[in-house]
Amino acid sequence: AGAGQSVEALVRLGVWTAVAGTLMASVAYLIRFVRWQWLTVRLGHTIAPGYNLRVYMAGLALTSSPGKVGETVRTVLLLRKGVPAGGSLGAFLADRGADVLGMAALGALAGLWAGARSPVLEWLLAGLLVVTPLAAWAVRRKWISALVPIASTRWPRLARWAGFAVSPVAAWARLWTPVAFLGYAAFAVVAYGLQALVFAAYVDALGGNVGMLRCVVIFANAMLLGAASMVPGGLGATEAALVYQLTQTGMPMPDAVAAAIALRLSTLWFAILLGVLAILSFAGSEKASVASPRP
């Protein structure tokens, strides 16, 4: 419904605006990569930045999986560099946890600044700031791992699955120290803040009288709702949340749909394209190593 009007709105947005927005949004991946490099170094592994960047970008090819679990393809690529699966999976948990924490902080702070508080985001932020450090502390104290042998006598199958999770969770706890986890979240605030500004620019270019800070809150709400839905890439849930919130501000439905589509093309789908190219680069290097004659 209203597809023609939404297409007209996308045309009105303009190619150069979309290109500039996509380039700006893509800087977020470099910022998040710096955090990923920091995580791997803190685990005690020195990976060449060029290789690790390709590894990180390759994970984006599967970012549309539920909860972005497809990004764990990085584990396979890091095995050849001597990084154990438990360590890279722990880094993934810290990476995703920092994204959720940073997104909640971004929306809550923008809401406070704009004078339109978001209690849900504020409670989520407070809960994460309290619960996650306590959980990491408990894991470092080996309380959780001590429960696995006890549980194995009563629930052997559950204990077996829990045993598989001990190594990644232990690596996550090593990374999730009181000061460091705030640094991880700060990277997320900056990275997703850039994408939220791109969203605000698209809304403004389409004539929406929403305001930058309100757009940041809308962006944070939609991204978190899409992640909570566990739908691959938040497809449908994120777009619906964006459109609903924009129309609540008085923005016409076709323009709201166009803004949501433009944002997702500049972020989710362009990230997937970059990820596919990164995976193909690994495939190309493997072919080259096979084709080269041995001395």
C-alpha positions in Angstrom: 0.0 0.0 0.0 1.4 3.4 -1.0 4.4 1.7 -2.7 4.4 4.3 -5.6 4.5 7.2 -3.2 7.3 5.6 -1.2 9.3 5.1 -4.4 8.7 8.8 -5.2 10.0 9.7 -1.7 13.1 7.6 -2.3 13.7 9.4 -5.6 13.2 12.7 -3.7 15.9 11.7 -1.2 18.4 11.6 -4.0 21.3 9.3 -5.0 24.0 11.5 -3.7 22.4 11.8 -0.3 22.1 8.1 -0.1 25.7 7.6 -1.2 27.0 10.1 1.4 24.8 8.5 4.1 26.0 5.0 3.2 29.7 6.1 3.4 29.1 7.8 6.7 27.3 4.8 8.1 30.1 2.5 7.0 32.6 4.3 9.2 30.7 2.6 12.1 32.1 -0.8 11.0 35.7 0.5 11.2 35.0 1.8 14.7 33.5 -1.6 15.7 36.5 -3.3 14.2 38.9 -1.4 16.4 36.9 -2.7 19.3 37.1 -6.3 17.9 40.9 -5.9 17.5 41.1 -4.7 21.1 39.0 -7.8 22.2 41.3 -10.3 20.5 44.4 -8.6 21.9 43.0 -8.7 25.4 42.5 -12.5 24.9 46.2 -12.7 24.3 46.3 -13.1 20.5 48.1 -10.8 18.2 46.4 -10.9 14.8 47.6 -8.7 11.9 45.1 -5.8 11.6 44.6 -6.4 7.9 43.7 -10.1 8.3 41.5 -9.4 11.4 39.7 -6.6 9.5 38.8 -9.1 6.8 37.7 -11.6 9.5 35.5 -9.0 11.1 33.9 -7.8 7.9 33.3 -11.4 6.8 31.1 -11.8 9.8 28.9 -9.1 8.5 27.9 -11.3 5.6 25.8 -13.3 8.0 24.6 -10.4 10.2 21.0 -11.1 9.1 21.0 -14.3 11.1 18.9 -14.4 14.3 20.7 -12.5 17.0 23.6 -12.1 14.5 24.9 -15.5 15.5 26.0 -16.1 12.0 28.8 -13.6 12.7 30.5 -16.5 14.6 31.9 -17.5 11.2 34.8 -15.4 12.4 35.6 -18.3 14.8 36.3 -20.6 11.8 38.6 -17.9 10.2 40.5 -17.3 13.4 41.2 -21.0 14.1 43.9 -20.9 11.5 45.6 -18.1 13.4 45.7 -20.2 16.6 42.7 -18.5 18.3 40.7 -21.2 20.1 36.9 -21.4 19.4 36.1 -20.6 23.0 38.1 -17.4 22.9 36.6 -16.0 19.7 33.1 -17.0 20.8 33.8 -15.1 24.0 34.9 -12.1 22.0 31.6 -12.4 20.0 29.6 -12.4 23.2 31.4 -9.3 24.5 31.0 -7.6 21.1 27.3 -8.2 21.0 26.7 -7.4 24.6 28.6 -4.1 24.2 26.3 -3.3 21.2 23.2 -3.8 23.2 24.6 -1.8 26.1 25.8 1.0 23.9 22.5 1.2 22.0 20.5 1.4 25.2 22.8 4.2 26.4 22.6 6.0 23.1 18.8 6.1 23.2 18.5 6.8 26.9 20.9 9.7 26.8 19.4 11.2 23.6 15.9 11.0 25.3 17.1 12.8 28.4 18.8 15.5 26.3 15.7 16.0 24.2 13.5 16.1 27.3 11.6 13.0 26.1 12.7 10.3 28.5 12.5 6.7 27.5 11.9 4.6 30.7 12.3 1.3 28.8 15.7 2.2 27.6 16.7 3.7 31.0 15.7 0.5 32.8 17.4 -1.7 30.2 20.6 0.4 30.6 20.5 0.3 34.4 19.9 -3.5 34.4 22.8 -4.2 32.0 25.1 -2.0 34.0 24.3 -4.0 37.2 23.6 -7.5 36.0 26.4 -8.1 33.4 29.4 -7.1 35.6 28.0 -9.2 38.5 27.5 -12.2 36.1 31.1 -11.8 34.8 32.4 -11.6 38.3 30.6 -14.8 39.3 32.0 -16.6 36.2 35.6 -15.4 37.1 35.0 -16.8 40.6 34.2 -20.1 38.9 30.9 -20.4 40.6 29.0 -21.3 37.4 31.6 -23.8 36.1 31.4 -25.5 39.6 27.7 -26.2 39.0 28.3 -28.2 35.9 29.6 -31.4 37.6 26.8 -31.1 40.2 24.1 -30.8 37.5 25.5 -33.6 35.4 24.3 -36.2 38.0 20.7 -35.0 37.7 20.5 -33.5 34.2 23.3 -35.1 32.1 22.1 -33.7 28.8 21.7 -30.2 30.1 25.1 -30.4 31.8 26.7 -31.5 28.5 25.4 -28.5 26.7 26.5 -26.3 29.7 30.0 -27.8 29.4 30.3 -26.6 25.8 29.4 -23.1 26.9 31.9 -22.9 29.8 34.9 -21.9 27.6 33.2 -19.1 25.7 31.5 -17.7 28.8 34.8 -17.8 30.7 36.5 -15.9 27.9 33.7 -13.4 27.9 34.1 -12.9 31.7 37.8 -12.3 31.2 36.9 -9.5 28.8 34.0 -8.1 30.7 35.9 -6.4 33.5 34.5 -3.3 35.3 36.3 -0.6 33.3 36.8 -2.4 30.0 33.1 -3.1 29.3 32.3 0.6 29.6 35.0 1.2 26.9 33.4 -1.5 24.7 30.0 0.2 25.1 31.6 3.6 24.3 32.7 2.3 20.9 29.1 1.2 20.3 27.7 4.6 21.2 30.0 6.3 18.7 29.4 3.7 15.9 25.6 3.5 16.2 25.5 7.2 16.9 26.9 7.8 13.4 24.2 5.6 11.9 21.5 7.3 13.9 22.7 10.7 12.5 22.5 9.2 9.0 18.9 8.2 9.8 18.2 11.7 11.1 19.6 13.2 7.9 17.4 11.0 5.7 14.3 12.0 7.7 15.2 15.7 7.4 15.9 15.4 3.7 12.4 13.9 3.3 10.8 16.9 5.1 10.2 15.2 8.4 10.0 17.7 11.3 11.3 15.2 13.9 14.5 16.6 15.2 17.9 14.9 15.5 17.6 13.7 19.1 14.2 12.3 18.6 15.5 10.4 15.5 18.3 8.9 17.6 15.8 7.6 20.2 13.6 6.2 17.4 16.7 4.5 15.9 17.8 3.0 19.2 14.2 1.7 19.9 13.9 0.1 16.5 17.3 -1.5 16.5 16.8 -3.0 20.0 13.3 -4.2 19.1 14.6 -5.8 15.9 17.3 -7.6 17.9 14.8 -8.8 20.6 12.5 -10.1 17.9 15.2 -12.7 17.0 14.0 -12.4 13.4 17.0 -12.7 11.1 18.5 -9.2 10.8 15.4 -7.8 12.6 13.8 -7.9 9.1 10.3 -6.5 9.3 10.4 -5.8 13.0 13.0 -3.0 12.8 11.4 -1.4 9.7 7.9 -1.5 11.3 9.3 0.1 14.5 10.9 2.8 12.5 7.8 3.5 10.4 5.5 3.4 13.4 7.5 5.8 15.5 8.0 8.3 12.5 4.3 8.3 11.7 3.6 9.0 15.4 5.5 12.3 15.0 3.3 13.3 12.1 5.5 12.1 9.2 3.5 10.8 6.2 3.5 7.0 5.9 5.2 6.9 2.4 8.0 9.2 3.6 8.4 7.2 6.8 8.7 4.0 4.7 11.2 5.6 2.4 13.3 6.7 5.3 13.3 3.2 6.9 14.2 1.6 3.5 17.0 4.0 2.9 18.5 3.5 6.3 18.4 -0.3 6.0 19.9 -0.2 2.6 22.7 2.0 3.9 23.4 -0.1 7.0 22.2 -3.7 7.0 22.3 -4.5 3.3 25.4 -2.6 2.5 27.1 -4.4 5.5 26.1 -7.7 4.0 27.6 -6.8 0.7 30.9 -5.8 2.3 30.8 -9.1 4.3 30.3 -11.1 1.1 33.2 -9.4 -0.5 35.4 -10.2 2.6 34.4 -13.8 2.5 35.2 -13.9 -1.3 38.6 -12.5 -0.5 39.3 -15.5 1.8 38.1 -17.8 -1.0 40.4 -16.1 -3.4 43.4 -16.4 -1.1 42.8 -20.1 -0.6 42.6 -20.7 -4.4 45.9 -18.8 -4.8 47.6 -20.8 -2.1 46.5 -24.1 -3.7 47.5 -23.0 -7.2 50.9 -21.7 -6.2 53.6 -24.4 -6.7 55.4 -25.7 -3.6 59.2 -25.1 -3.4 
